[in-house]
Amino acid sequence: MTGPAHNDHGSGSALRRSADPEQMEAVFAELAADLAPVYRRRDLRANGVLYLRGLLMPGVAGNCWSIAEAVGLDRPYRLHHLLERAHWEEDTARDVVRAFLTRHLGADGGVLIFDETGQAKRGTKTAAVGRQYSGTMGRVENVIVAVYTTYATKRGHALIDRDLYVQADWFDDPARMATAGFPEDHAFATKPALALAQAKRALAAGIRPQWATGDEVYGRSRELREFLEGTGIGYVFAVPANHQLTTSGGGRMRADQALHLVEPNGWNRHSCGAGAKGQRCYDWAWIATDHPRRWLLIRRSIADPNEIAYFYAYAPEGHPCPLTDLVKIAGMRWKVEDAFQDSKSTVSLDQTQVRRYRAWKRHVTMAMAALALLAVLASIDKTSHPAPILPDDPDQDPPADCGAIALTVPEAQRLFHLLTTRTCDLPPQAMSARIARHPNWSDWQRHHQARARWHHYRTRLAFDA
């Protein structure tokens, strides 16, 4: 089956605006200009742009050899120098990426999402490597693990901060720490402590989130929860079954013991967000605690009622907060998984081959910059396209046009590469054909994906009924 030769869906003009090469280059130039003061010399600025361009090319591994080949360099040594020895401030670059993203996605009313991810490594010399549990692989492996913050708004989401988690045994060997490039004052910090530091940096940078969320690692941290409460930020954190709480009746108990307080009619079925094949619906209950603005949320699987999860929630004073709002924030935690998947599959977040601490920070920061660019390009399309039409009845007939799904980060990368890479080498006729063909094909494909989603949702409605 082939796509149409011309666009007849009505929203094609909107897509062509978001896939306009001049607009894409303008957004890239804006990011490059923001990053330019980070570098002290002109050649470093040029190398930084090349590195960023290489990460934005589909299928390019995140190492200097692959990136150098992709951007047309004879040797990778300029990029090696950029990561290992050049004088530039990677933490300042991180701050630039955060500011660029929030300028486009909005600094107010978003959600901070904390989580960690790992990268498998061999040997013992890579900074912070060690045998530890990796959620990515679901087992204990020789990995490096980093804590990230994802910032999400209605317009989109991407990574805004990163810190390498260093296990305590590393600090018992100062020589090993020095060899791996850690500064002398580098101190041990738990994963929640790293998340707390990232939250403080986000607020200091002018971000005014309304909510925060994360998994059990962060839900167990009293310090993180108290900081968020003190700054007027609500939260919905996953907590383990043994999380201790005091109910409104004064009883002290574990979260799984509080489950027995839920009456048979105390469960409410709500969706915590839309998935690819339907709404992610669960049965939910909430239990009041001894604090008027804190609750224990209990999530029960519809398919398997024995599958239970617990969340500890807080809403700031004066903020009306029905159960449905807390459920939606709990579902926002999946945004960080999307950010990890997109950053690993498109901009090589976890493919670095460097060993030293500062080189790792520099590569990851550049990957975050590339992801931020793609998230912004996708957000431009989202604001120019109406949401796809979804069914509300299992017996409903499909409409003639189901709309189009929003531009994804991988598709934004593909269009950016096709419409901006080496365009100066193409004759005008070929360039015009390229600009006309690829957005049109993407539009056609995304309309068909919206139709497939419509049928998936209708099937799910029939199943739930």
N, C-alpha and C positions, 0 to 999 in steps of 0.2 A: 504493500500500500504506500502510495506516495502522497506528499503534501500538496496542497493547492498552489498553483502558480501565482495567485494573487490573494490578497487578504479580503475576506468577506464577512468578518465577524464583528465589525463595528468598533472594536477596541484596538484595532491594529495601529491606528494613529498614535494612541497612547503608548503602545509598546515601542513604536519607532522613536518616540521622544526619549524613552528610557534607554534605548539601545543606540542612541545617536553617538557616533564616534567622537564628535567634537565635545559633547557633554561628558562622555567618559574620560577623555583626555583632560578636560578641564577639572574634573574631580581628582584625577590622579595628580595633576599639576598642583592643585591646592594642597594635597597631602604632602607632596614632595617639597613644596615651599614651606610648609609648617615644619618639616623635619630639617630643612637646610641649616638653620642656626645651630643645630645639635653638633654638626661637624665643624671642625676648626679649619679645614682646608678644602679647596675646591675639588681636588682629586678624590677626597673622601666622600664629598657630596655626590660626585659622579658614580663612585663605586656603590654608595648606598642606593642610588636610583637603580643601578643595574641589578643589585641583589633583590630589590623589591620587584622589579620587572620579572626576574627569573622565577620568583616564588609565585607570581601571578600566572605563569604559563602552565597549562594543563599537562599533567604527567611528568613534571620535572621533579626529581628527588631533591630533598632539602639538604644537599651537600654542595660544597664549593665547586667540585668538579662538574657536577651535572648542571648547576646554575651557570657556570662560566661557559660551558658548551652551548647552553640554550640562548644566552645573550650574545654569543659571537666572540667571546674572548679566546685567545690562543692558549692561555694558561690560567689556572685558578688562583695564582698567588696574590693578585690584588684583593680578591675576596677573602682569602685566608688572612691577609693582613688586616682587613676590615674587622674581622671577628676577633682576632687574637691580640694584635699589638697596637692598632691605631688608637689615637687619642680622640675619643668622643664619648658622650655621656648617654649610656643606654637607658638609665632611669629617667633622664630628661626626655628621651625619645618615647618612653612608655607614657609619660605625662602628655606628650604631644598627641599620641594616638588616642588617649582617653578624651582629650579636648576635642579632637577632630570628630570622634564618634558622637559625643554628646551634642556637639554643635548641630549635627544633622538629625540625630534621633530624638533630641530633647533631653534637657538636664533635669526636668521636674517630673515627679510622679512615677518614676520607673521602679524597677525591682533589681536589687542586688542578689546575685545567686552565687553561692560559694560551693566549690567542689574541687577535687583533685583528679589527676590522671597520670598514668605512668608510661614509660618508654623502656622496653627491654634493652639491656646492655650486656656485653660480655666483659669479663675481667673485673678488676677492682680499682682501676685508676681514674675512671670517669668521676667527676665531681658528684658526690652524694649517692653514688651507686651502692646498692646493698640488697640483700635478700629481705624482701618485705612484701606484704600483700598488695596486689595490684587489682583494682576493680575492673580495669580494662581487660585483663586476662582471667580474672576470677580465681586466682590462686597466688601462692607465694612464689615469686620469681626474683631474679637478679635484675633490678630495675632502678631507674631514677623516678621520683614522684614529685610533682609540683602542684601547688595550690593556686587556683585561678579564681578570679571574679568575673562573672558575666554580667553585663548590664543590659536589661531588656526593657523596651518600651513598646507601645502599640506599633511603632514604625519598624522595629527590628531589634536585633540583639547581636552582641559580639563580645569578645574578651577585652577587658580593660586593665587587668593587672595580673602579675605572676610572681611567685616566689618558689624557689627550690626548697623542698623539705629535706633537711639533713638529719639523719638518725644520730642518736646520742653517742654511739660508739665512735663516730668520726672525730668527736671532740677529744677523745682520749689519745689521739695521735696528731699532735701539732704539725709534725713534719709532713704527714700525709695531707693535712688541710692546706698547708702552704704550697705543696706540689700541685694540688688541684686548683690553686688560684684563689682560695678564700682569703679575705683580709683578716688581719690578726684580731679585730674586734667582732668578727662574725660569731654570734651567740646562738645557742640552741633555742629553737622555738617550735612549739607544737603546731599541728595543722590549724586548730582553731585560733591560736595566737597569730599565725600568718594571716588568716582571714580577717581577724580584728584589725591588724595593721593595714590591710588593704581597704577595709571599710573606712578607716580614719583618713586614708589618703584620698579616697573618693569624695568624702564630704569636704575635706580641705580644698579639693579642686573645684568645688562649687556644685557638685551633683547633689540634688535634693530628692533622694528616693523616697517612695511612700512605703515600700515593703522590702523585706529581705527573706530569703529562704535558703535551704540547704539540707543535706542529709543528716544522718545521726551523728556523724563526726562533729558537726558544728552545732547541732541541737543540744548536745550534752554540755556545751560550754556556757556556764553561768556568766562569765566575763563578757562574752560576745552578746548574749541576750541583754544583759544589763546596759551595755553601751548603746545598743539599738533603742532600748526603752528610754534611756536618758536623752537621746537625740530626737525622740519623737517618731521613730521608724517602727512600723508594725512588722511582725514576722510570723512565719509558719515554718517551723523546723521539724523534720522527722526526728523522733526520739525512740530509743530502744524500749522493749517491753518492760524492762526493770526500772524505767525512769520513775523517780519518786515525785509525788505531788500531794498537795493537801486539797481536798474537795471543799466545796462551799459549806458542807456540813461539819467540817473540822476533822474529817478522817484522813489519816496519813496512810497512803497505799501506793503500790506500783501501778503503772499504766495498765498492765494486763489484768490486775485485780479490779480496776475501775471499769473494765469491760462489763462486769457483772451488774453494774449499776444501770445499764441501758435497758429500758423496758422494750418488750417486743415491738411496740409501735413507735419506738424512739428513733428508728432508722429512717433516713431521708435519702432518696436516690437523686444524685446530682452528677453532672459531668464536670470533670476537672480540666477539660480542654478538648479540643478537636484533634483527633489522630488522622492518619492517612485513610483509614477504613471506617471511621465513625467516631462518635463522641466517646471519650474515655469515662464511662459511667461506673460509679461504685455506690454502695450504700454507706452513708455517713451518719455518725452520731457525734454530739459534742457534750462535754461534761463541764459544768462550772467549777472553778477552783475557788480558793479563799481570796483571790484577787479579782475584782470586778471586771478587769480588762484582759484576763488570761483564761484560756480554755484548753482542755485536752480534746483533740479531734481523733476519732477512731474511724478508720476506713476498712470496709469489708468488701471482699470480692463478690460479685454477683454470681460468677460461675462456681467459685469455691468459697463458701462462707467461712471456712477455717483459715483462709488467707487474710490475716489481719495486719494492719499497719497503724502506727500511732504518730501523732503530730502535736507539738506544743505550740500554741498560738497566742499572740498578743496584738491588740489593736490600741492605738494611742487614744488618749482622752479626747472626747468630742468627735470621734470618728465613728459614725454608724457602721456597724459591721455584722451583717447577717451571715449565716452559715455559708451561703452561696459564695460570698466574697472570699472567705477563708479557703474554701475548696478550690477556687480558681488560683489563688496564690500557691497553694500546695501543688497544683498542676504545673505552675510555672517552672518548677525545678527541672522539668524535662528540657527546658531551653538550653541549659548548660550542656546536656548531652548532644543536642543539635550543634552547639558551638564547637564542642570537641570533635564531633564527626566531620563537620565542615572544615575545621582548621587542619585536621589530619589528612583528609582526602583531597583538599584543594591547595593548601599553602604550606604543607609539609611541617606542621608544628612539631611532630614527634619523629622526624627523620634526620635530625641533626647528628653529625658524626664527631662533634667536638668533645673534648675531655674537660677543659678548664671551665671554671664557674662563670667567669665574665663572658666567655665566648658563647656559653649556653644562653645567658641572659640576652645577648645581642641577637642571636638567631631567633629566639622566641619572640623578642620584641618586634623584629622585622616581620615575622609571621603574623603577629597580631596586627601590625599595620596593614598587611595585605588583606587579612580577613576583614578589618574595619572598612577598607575601601569597597570590598565586594558587598558587605552588609549595607553600606550607604547606597550603592548602585541598586541593590535589590529594594531598598526602601523607597527610592524614587519611583520605581515601577509600582510599588504597593499603593502609593498615594494617588497614582493616576489611573489605577484599575479598581473597579468595584469588586467586592468580595464575590467569590463563586456562589452560584445558586445551589442550595442544598435542600433535600426533600424534608418534609415534616410529617409524611404519612407513608406507611409501608405499601399502600396500594396506589400511590401517586404515579402518574405517567411522567416520563422525562420530558422536560421542556425542549423546545427546538434548539435553544442555546443555553448551556449551563455556565457560561462565563469562562474565565480562564484562571488557573491557579496563579498565585503570586510568583514572581521571579525568584528562584532559589539561588543560593550562593554559588553552587556549582555551575548553574546555567549563566549566572552573571559573569563568572570567570571565563566560560567558553565564549560568550559574546564579546567580552572585553578583549580577549586574545584575538579573536577573528577580525574584529573591527578596528583595532588600534595597533596591531603588531605589524611592523614593516610595511605600513600603508604607503610610505613614500616610494617603495620599490614597484608599486603597481601602476599600470597605465590608468588614466582616468576612467576608461570604459570598464576595466576590470574592477576598479574600486567601486564604481556605481553599482555594478552587478552584485558585488559582495555585500554592500550595505543594504541593498534591496532584498537579497535572497535570505540571509541568515536571520534577521529579525522576523521576517515573514514565516520562515520555517519554525522558529521558536514560538511564535504566536499560535500557529496551527497545532503544534505539539502540546502546548499548555492548555488549549481549549479541549483537546481530546483527553488530557489528564484530568481536567475538571469534570468531564462527562463520566470518566471511569470512577472518580471519587463520588459523584452523585449516586451511581449504582451501588457502590460499596456501602454508602450511608443508608440507602434504602434497604439493602439486605440486612444491615445491622438493626435498623428499626424493626424489621419483621422478626428478627431473632429475639430482640429485647421484649417485643410484645408477647 
